[in-house]
Structure formats: C-alpha cells, structure tokens
Amino acid sequence: MTLIETLAQWCATPPAFSPRARQLACDAIADTLGCMVAGSDDFSTRAVLQAWPEQPRTRSLDALFNATAAHAIDYDDNFAPGMSHASAVLVPALLAVAQQCDGAQLIRAYLIGLQAQAFVGESIGYQHYTAGWHGTSTVGCIGSAAGVAALLGMDAAGIARALSIAVSLASGVKRQFGTPLKPFHAGMAARNAVDAALLAQTGMQGRADIIECAQGFAELYAGKLSVSALPGENEHVIERIGVMPKKHPCCGSTHRILDAIADLQQRQTLSLDDIESVHCQVGIANWRNLAYTQPQDEMQARFSMQYCVAMMLEKGALSVTDFTAQSVRAQTDNVLMASIIMSPWTAEQEAESRDLPHILTLRFKDGREVVHSRRHARGAHDEPFSAAEREAKFHDCCADLPNAGNIYQQLMQLEQQHDLGFMRELMV
C-alpha cells in the first residue's frame, strides 16, 4: 500500500485510545480554545474577518477564522513530529464540522488527526521544515484533513481521497514569520483541511502515492522520505512524544532560553543593572525564525529573541499583555536589547546531533559569567505543565471572558459532554 493508503486505513479503524491519551487530547483542545479567545481581536484575525464580511458562514470559513485566531498570538502548542502548531489547525477544522458530535467523538477525531500529522511529518523528515516550509500549513493541512474526514464518518477510501486532495492544497513558507500572514497560514490550513474532506465526499480523488511518487510531496517539498510507524497496541504519539503547550506567548524558538532565564531567576536575584551582555546559542532553524533584533510591532516582537529576553529579565514572566503595540514602543530605547546576541549551532554540529541544547550565557559587569542550558522547554513531554499551570494559562488567555472558569471546568470534562454548544462562546 502507499503511504496515504496505509495512513487512511489506520485512521478509519484506529485502536482504542487509552484514558491517558484521551485526557491529554482534552488538555490540548482546552489550551487551543484559550489561545483562540486570546487571538480573537488580533490584527490577523480581524483582517480575515474583514476580507469576507458579507459571506455566509460556511464550515470552511469557520475553520479559517478560528484557526487564524488560535495561532494569532503564537501561544498555541508545538508538535515536533509534525513540525507544526498541530492543534491550532486541527481543533478549529474539527469544530467546523462537529455540530452534531459529542465530546468523545471530538477527542477521538483529534487523536486521529494528530497521529496523521505525526505520520506525514515523520515520513518526509525535518528537512522539509529547515528548507523553509511552514509545517503548520503543510503537514498540518494534510494531517488535519484525515481527522476531519474521520469525524465525518468516511471510510478508508474516503479518508485516502481527502489526504491526496490536501497534499495539493498544502502551502506556506516560513519567511513570513513575524508578519500577520503567519497566523493566516494556520487558518488557511484548517480551511483547506475541511475543503479537502468535503471534496472527498463527492468522490473527487487524486493519486494515492502523491507523497512518495516522483514529483510528489516529499520530492517537491524538500523531504527525505522514510516510512513512519503507526501505533497498534503501542502508545499514541500524544503519549509517546506529546504536544507541547507554550509557557510564553511568543515563538517557540525563544522558549528554551526564556526557561533557562526562569531557572536562574528561581535560584538567584538577577539585577538588570548588573548585566553587561547576554548570549543565546540556538539551533539553526530557531535562529532563522527569530529575524527581528529591534521589533517594530507586537508580531515582530513575538519573533525577537532580543525583545523576549529583555522582557523576561525585567519581569520574570511573560503574559499576553506584554505583546501589545504599547509594550513594544516602551522597549524601543531599552539599551539591554542591544547587548543580547544570538548565534546558531553550525550545520556540522547539528549533523552530529539533533538534540543540541540551547545555551544562555549571562556576563556581568563585575566579570562573573553564568552559563545555563536547556534541551527542552517547559511543557515538553518530560517536563509537563501542572494542572494549575494549564488553568492559569487559560485564564490569562480568557481574562475578559466572564464565564471562563465554568467553561474551563466543562472542557476538563469534555469526554462527558453530549452537547458542544458551550464552546460557541470561545469561537470567533
């Protein structure tokens, strides 16, 4: 069988998901909905709403609007196997077609779509992402199409058609990072995932070998093809690797350095007046993602190591309110930002190991030097958030939502919810 046929067969008849996998899916869905609320008034979200002001709200447009909002402030989760912000695409795409579904069905479809993103991402390899493709809008689109098709009750043949169609809709380049178009990538991917599934329902079809064939997805999109395994009795990818919710509302490429600062701040008092310079050693892809040394607006600030580090050193924590136009203007003359240097590992070093740490070096005016490294950010599989941290993040995102506490408790019991209508308050 082709890669698409193999994946579609699994998606149509997946093994029973463990209670642990279902609870982790519930956590990820709640996290995404919080991010959706926080991003609902961002420029990117308002722009897509203004672009289609008089159009009737179709399922595809619902997916577009809500996924753009979910990714708007870059607070949504990361997913290493898919090289994607998996949930920002997947959750809004599923919700767009979930009108008659209950919580258990939504969770099941989420786990199918997430595993599909992992399968596609691991099959084409990390080279796809480092070449400049935005995995959120390429891998995310394809994998989410499988989840949507499964939620619509399609069989293996139908899911395979949806996957093939989604390959032709996959697009999005990383050089748009730091612009309002990046959140639109997630919206575009969710809309395309829904369109691919709906089109597949009509019998529309493409090549079943479109991922691995000559001039197919892997070859054209800088992939290095390998065969990824699908779980049988083994753990689902959400248990084995997990999705990584974000501790900080900014690009994930900053997070290991920010967490290293937080580690040091817990051990000792760091005075800004004592710091002479800051050096951040990061991966090549991370270095490329963070293109703005002196950000001019809040979107650029989310992709500026200098801004994020300066704010973290000053405040000890980052919140949604730290990434506003007013906050960015207030940092314009911050002399500390000029002393924050970032450099990447070399290609040769990365070729030897994909698990290189990010290293923070603080140099003080009295000659002292403090070095601290991190291989993973907070929220990763080996350092998960506590229940209190997850809830605190939701409330940070939903600070203006009067009923946030009650809604969060319903989300934590999502599998028992027979009516998903309570989620409408969180949607764009």
Sequence and secondary structure as in RCSB ss.txt:
>XXXX:A:sequence
MTLIETLAQWCATPPAFSPRARQLACDAIADTLGCMVAGSDDFSTRAVLQAWPEQPRTRSLDALFNATAAHAIDY
DDNFAPGMSHASAVLVPALLAVAQQCDGAQLIRAYLIGLQAQAFVGESIGYQHYTAGWHGTSTVGCIGSAAGVAA
LLGMDAAGIARALSIAVSLASGVKRQFGTPLKPFHAGMAARNAVDAALLAQTGMQGRADIIECAQGFAELYAGKL
SVSALPGENEHVIERIGVMPKKHPCCGSTHRILDAIADLQQRQTLSLDDIESVHCQVGIANWRNLAYTQPQDEMQ
ARFSMQYCVAMMLEKGALSVTDFTAQSVRAQTDNVLMASIIMSPWTAEQEAESRDLPHILTLRFKDGREVVHSRR
HARGAHDEPFSAAEREAKFHDCCADLPNAGNIYQQLMQLEQQHDLGFMRELMV
>XXXX:A:secstr
  HHHHHHHHHHS     HHHHHHHHHHHHHHHHHHHHTTTSHHHHHHHHHSSSS   HHHHHHHHHHHHHTTS 
S BBGGGTB HHHHHHHHHHHT TT  HHHHHHHHHHHHHHHHHHHHHH THHHHTTB TTTTHHHHHHHHHHHH
HTT  HHHHHHHHHHHHHH   BGGGTTSTHHHHHHHHHHHHHHHHHHHHHTT    TTTTTSTTSHHHHTT   
      SSS  HHHHT  B  SSSS GGGHHHHHHHHHHHHHS   GGGEEEEEEEE HHHHHH   SS SSHHH
HHT HHHHHHHHHHHSS  GGGSSHHHHHHTTT HHHHTEEEEE  HHHHHH S   EEEEEEETTS EEEEEES
S TTSTTS   HHHHHHHHHHHTTT TTHHHHHHHHHTGGG S GGGGGGG  
